[in-house]
Amino acid sequence: MGDVVLASARALLAMAIRTVADGPVPLTVVQHRVLLLLEGAGRLTVTEVAERLGVDQSNASRHCSRLTELGLVARGPSALDRRATYLRLTRTGREQVQSVRAARRRWADSVLARLSDEQAREAAHGLAVFAAAAEALDGAEGSPLL
């Protein structure tokens, strides 16, 4: 079973890498991940981005600066602490995320179309159960899934 999971993970990773290029702005997988983190959180500091990515602050800062240069992320002051700067998605950043998400859905739909209805339902159910177990384990270990 482990080999089947690894084969599926390779296919999903390949999809994730290929579809990042389907957004209007060329990004790396890590840069796209920053956009997803901001989409989920609403706003984050560079330190929070670094923690969630599991990288050092200077690495996260470079990614965030590049995303800001591209107009996908905006920086703004905190209402509570003038020393803190928060990052948030811009409208263009949200469009980037939506575009990549649509490409990923098209990829998934094309894979599912190769299966019978019963196989597709079984695959979707199995993936949902696996994802829930992975998220439960992730929460127990305290490190974010990428």
KABEL-V383393 format. One record per pair of residues at least 6 apart in sequence whose ideal C-beta (glycine too) atoms are under 7 Angstrom apart, sorted by sequence separation. I is the first residue (numbers start at 1). J is the second residue. D is the distance in whole Angstrom. If there is no record, write none. Layout:
# KABEL-V383393
i:I j:J d:D
i:I j:J d:D
This chain:
# KABEL-V383393
i:38 j:44 d:6
i:50 j:56 d:6
i:67 j:73 d:4
i:68 j:74 d:7
i:78 j:84 d:4
i:138 j:144 d:7
i:20 j:27 d:6
i:37 j:44 d:6
i:50 j:57 d:5
i:53 j:60 d:6
i:68 j:75 d:6
i:138 j:145 d:5
i:77 j:85 d:6
i:78 j:86 d:6
i:112 j:120 d:5
i:115 j:123 d:6
i:20 j:29 d:5
i:50 j:59 d:7
i:64 j:73 d:6
i:76 j:85 d:7
i:47 j:57 d:6
i:50 j:60 d:4
i:75 j:85 d:5
i:76 j:86 d:6
i:135 j:145 d:7
i:46 j:57 d:6
i:49 j:60 d:5
i:134 j:145 d:7
i:17 j:29 d:6
i:20 j:32 d:5
i:37 j:49 d:6
i:75 j:87 d:6
i:76 j:88 d:7
i:16 j:29 d:6
i:46 j:60 d:5
i:73 j:87 d:5
i:74 j:88 d:6
i:34 j:49 d:6
i:37 j:52 d:5
i:46 j:61 d:5
i:49 j:64 d:6
i:73 j:88 d:7
i:73 j:89 d:6
i:74 j:90 d:5
i:72 j:89 d:7
i:73 j:90 d:6
i:46 j:64 d:5
i:72 j:90 d:6
i:71 j:90 d:6
i:33 j:53 d:7
i:72 j:92 d:6
i:73 j:93 d:6
i:71 j:92 d:5
i:72 j:93 d:4
i:30 j:53 d:7
i:64 j:87 d:6
i:72 j:96 d:6
i:34 j:63 d:5
i:34 j:64 d:6
i:31 j:63 d:5
i:35 j:67 d:7
i:30 j:63 d:6
i:34 j:67 d:6
i:31 j:66 d:7
i:38 j:73 d:7
i:31 j:67 d:6
i:35 j:72 d:6
i:49 j:87 d:7
i:45 j:84 d:6
i:45 j:85 d:7
i:45 j:86 d:6
i:46 j:87 d:7
i:44 j:86 d:7
i:43 j:86 d:4
i:44 j:87 d:6
i:43 j:87 d:6
i:25 j:70 d:5
i:43 j:88 d:4
i:42 j:88 d:7
i:25 j:72 d:6
i:38 j:87 d:6
i:38 j:88 d:6
i:39 j:89 d:6
i:38 j:89 d:5
i:35 j:89 d:6
i:35 j:93 d:6
i:39 j:97 d:5
i:35 j:96 d:6
i:36 j:97 d:7
i:35 j:97 d:5
i:32 j:100 d:6
i:24 j:95 d:7
i:25 j:96 d:6
i:24 j:96 d:6
i:23 j:96 d:5
i:24 j:99 d:6
i:23 j:99 d:5
i:22 j:99 d:6
i:23 j:100 d:5
i:22 j:100 d:6
i:20 j:100 d:6
i:19 j:100 d:6
i:22 j:103 d:4
i:19 j:103 d:4
i:19 j:104 d:5
i:19 j:107 d:6
i:15 j:104 d:6
i:54 j:143 d:6
i:15 j:107 d:5
i:52 j:144 d:5
i:33 j:146 d:6
